Amino acid sequence: HQIVPGYYHRLNSSGGFSNGSGTGNETASERSMMRKFMLDSSEFLVTEYNLSGLRFDLMALHDYETMTLLGENLRAIDETIIVYGEPWTGGTSELPSSLAAGKENIDQMASAEIAAFNDVIRDAVKGSVFNANEGGWVQGEGLADNYNKMLYGVVGGIDHVDVNYYDIWHYDPDQTVNYVSAHDN
C-alpha cells in the first residue's frame, strides 16, 4: 500500500480498505501487478523450497483468472503439485462474486485443477459450524438430507445419478477436498 496507495488492496466506496477477509483488508488479485506478485511469489516458494502444494485461505478473495494462471504456472513446474483453498470469504468483498475463486466459479478453474474444500460434507457429518443447534449425521439429525450430502462428498462432489442433492458446485472430483474438521470450524 505504501508503494502505490490504493493499488494492491481493494478499497470500498468510502476509500477505506475492503474487509472481505474479516481481518481488515484484502489484496486486489485482479490487478496486473498484484497478480504478477502472486504468480512470482508462488513460483518462488515452490521452486526455492521444493513445495508440493499451496493452500489459499479465503480463496474467494482472489479472482478465478489469477488462481487459474497460478495453478497452470505451477503445474508447468511440477505436474503433481496440489493447489487448493477455501471457496469463500471472511466477510463482504468488493470483488464481484462473478469473478471470485469461490464455489460459484470452481468450474472456471478446472483447467488448472484448483481444488476447494467441500463444506457440504463437513456440515452433513457434524452439523452447522455457524449454528450449534443444527446437528449432523453423527448426532442423528436430518438423516435423509445429511445422507445425500455425504453421498455428494463420497462421489467427489459432483452431480451423480445416486445423489439427490440440489447444490452441486463441484464439477470434477479432482477439485473436491472432503473434510470434517480443519484449523477452524
C-alpha positions in Angstrom: 0.0 0.0 0.0 2.9 2.4 0.7 4.4 1.7 -2.7 1.3 2.6 -4.7 -1.5 3.7 -2.4 -4.9 2.1 -3.2 -3.5 -0.3 -5.8 -2.5 -3.6 -4.1 -5.6 -3.6 -1.8 -9.2 -3.4 -2.7 -10.9 -0.2 -1.3 -14.5 0.3 -0.5 -16.7 3.2 -1.8 -15.6 5.4 1.1 -11.9 4.9 0.3 -11.2 2.5 3.2 -9.9 -1.0 2.9 -12.4 -3.6 1.8 -12.7 -6.2 4.6 -13.7 -9.4 2.8 -11.0 -11.2 4.9 -12.6 -10.2 8.2 -9.1 -9.0 9.3 -9.1 -5.5 7.9 -8.1 -5.7 4.3 -7.8 -7.8 1.1 -5.4 -7.8 -1.8 -6.7 -7.0 -5.3 -5.6 -10.1 -7.3 -7.4 -8.9 -10.4 -4.9 -6.0 -10.8 -2.0 -6.9 -13.1 0.9 -6.1 -10.7 -0.8 -7.8 -7.7 -1.5 -10.8 -10.0 2.2 -10.8 -11.0 3.2 -10.6 -7.4 1.1 -13.7 -6.6 2.4 -15.7 -9.6 6.0 -14.8 -8.9 5.8 -15.4 -5.2 4.1 -18.8 -5.6 6.7 -19.8 -8.2 9.5 -18.8 -5.9 8.0 -20.7 -3.0 7.5 -23.9 -5.0 11.0 -23.8 -6.6 13.1 -22.4 -3.8 11.5 -24.6 -1.0 10.5 -27.6 -3.1 6.9 -27.3 -2.0 4.4 -29.8 -3.4 1.3 -27.8 -2.8 -0.2 -24.5 -1.7 -3.4 -23.8 0.3 -5.2 -20.5 0.0 -7.1 -19.3 3.0 -10.3 -17.4 1.9 -9.5 -18.2 -1.8 -12.7 -16.5 -2.9 -11.0 -13.1 -2.2 -8.9 -13.8 -5.3 -10.3 -13.8 -8.8 -10.6 -17.1 -10.6 -8.4 -15.9 -13.5 -5.5 -15.3 -11.2 -5.9 -18.6 -9.5 -6.2 -20.4 -12.8 -3.0 -18.8 -14.1 -1.3 -19.5 -10.8 -2.3 -23.2 -11.0 -1.3 -23.6 -14.6 2.1 -21.9 -13.9 2.8 -24.2 -11.0 1.8 -27.3 -13.0 4.3 -26.3 -15.7 6.9 -26.6 -12.9 5.6 -29.7 -11.3 2.6 -31.5 -12.8 1.9 -33.2 -9.4 1.5 -30.0 -7.4 -1.7 -29.5 -5.4 -3.3 -26.1 -5.2 -6.5 -25.7 -3.1 -8.3 -23.4 -0.8 -11.4 -22.3 1.0 -14.0 -21.3 -1.6 -15.4 -18.5 0.5 -14.5 -15.1 2.1 -14.4 -14.0 5.7 -16.8 -11.0 5.0 -18.2 -8.9 2.3 -15.7 -8.3 -0.5 -15.7 -5.6 -3.2 -14.7 -8.3 -5.7 -17.8 -9.3 -7.7 -18.8 -12.9 -6.9 -18.9 -13.5 -10.7 -15.1 -13.1 -10.7 -14.3 -14.7 -7.3 -12.4 -18.0 -7.0 -15.2 -19.4 -4.9 -17.9 -22.1 -5.1 -19.8 -20.5 -7.9 -16.8 -20.4 -10.2 -14.9 -23.6 -9.3 -15.6 -24.8 -12.9 -13.7 -21.8 -14.2 -10.5 -23.2 -12.5 -10.8 -26.8 -13.8 -8.0 -26.4 -16.4 -5.6 -25.7 -13.5 -7.2 -28.4 -11.3 -7.6 -25.8 -8.5 -9.4 -27.7 -5.7 -11.7 -26.4 -2.9 -12.9 -27.5 0.5 -16.2 -29.3 0.4 -18.2 -27.7 3.3 -21.3 -29.6 2.3 -19.9 -33.0 3.6 -18.4 -31.2 6.7 -21.8 -29.9 7.7 -23.6 -33.2 6.8 -21.3 -35.2 9.1 -21.0 -32.9 12.1 -23.7 -30.2 11.7 -23.6 -26.5 11.1 -20.4 -24.6 12.1 -22.5 -21.5 12.4 -25.4 -22.8 14.4 -24.7 -25.3 17.2 -28.4 -26.3 17.2 -28.2 -27.8 13.7 -26.7 -31.2 14.2 -25.4 -33.6 11.6 -25.3 -37.3 10.9 -23.2 -38.1 14.0 -26.0 -36.5 16.2 -28.6 -38.5 14.3 -30.2 -35.3 12.9 -31.5 -34.7 9.4 -30.6 -38.2 8.4 -32.1 -38.3 4.9 -30.8 -34.9 3.9 -27.4 -35.4 5.5 -27.1 -38.9 3.9 -27.5 -37.3 0.5 -25.0 -34.6 1.3 -22.5 -37.2 2.5 -23.0 -39.1 -0.8 -22.2 -35.9 -2.6 -18.8 -35.9 -0.9 -18.3 -39.7 -1.4 -18.7 -39.4 -5.2 -16.3 -36.5 -5.3 -18.7 -33.6 -5.0 -20.2 -33.9 -8.5 -23.7 -34.5 -10.0 -24.3 -38.2 -9.8 -27.3 -40.5 -10.5 -27.2 -41.8 -6.9 -27.0 -38.4 -5.3 -30.2 -36.5 -4.5 -28.6 -33.1 -3.7 -29.5 -29.8 -5.1 -26.5 -27.5 -4.7 -23.9 -29.1 -7.0 -20.9 -26.8 -7.2 -18.0 -29.1 -7.9 -17.6 -30.3 -11.5 -14.6 -32.5 -11.2 -13.8 -34.9 -8.4 -10.1 -33.7 -8.5 -11.4 -30.3 -7.4 -13.0 -31.6 -4.2 -11.3 -31.6 -0.8 -13.5 -33.5 1.6 -13.0 -32.8 5.3 -14.9 -32.8 8.6 -12.6 -30.5 10.6 -9.7 -28.2 9.8 -7.9 -25.4 11.6 -11.1 -23.6 12.3 -14.8 -24.5 12.4 
